[in-house]
Amino acid sequence: MEASKPTTASAVATPPESVVSEVMKEGFETIAIQTGAGIGLGFMAGLVLARGGAGGSARKLITGFGGGVGLGSAWTRCSIQLEEALGTNQGKK
């Protein structure tokens, strides 16, 4: 007689909807964290780089750039994780 194999969580197929949901949930969390970090670092860089009295608009520009960099990097990471989860990146290099 053959011994029955124990069923583990990794052996059970996960529905694609739950995989996409989990990746998107983590992606939105990453977007919020990295955008906030980019805004914070951009604000600090703006304080250092635009120290003059009329540097208000320059500070806003540098802060916005930092937020954009954080948002873009988080979006790219989320996109890559989603492609890996769905297996759509098979033929690309």
Summary of the structure (lengths in Angstrom):
residues: 93
radius of gyration: 21.5
end to end distance: 47.2
largest distance: 84.7
contacts: 222
relative contact order: 0.16
helix: 70%
strand: 0%
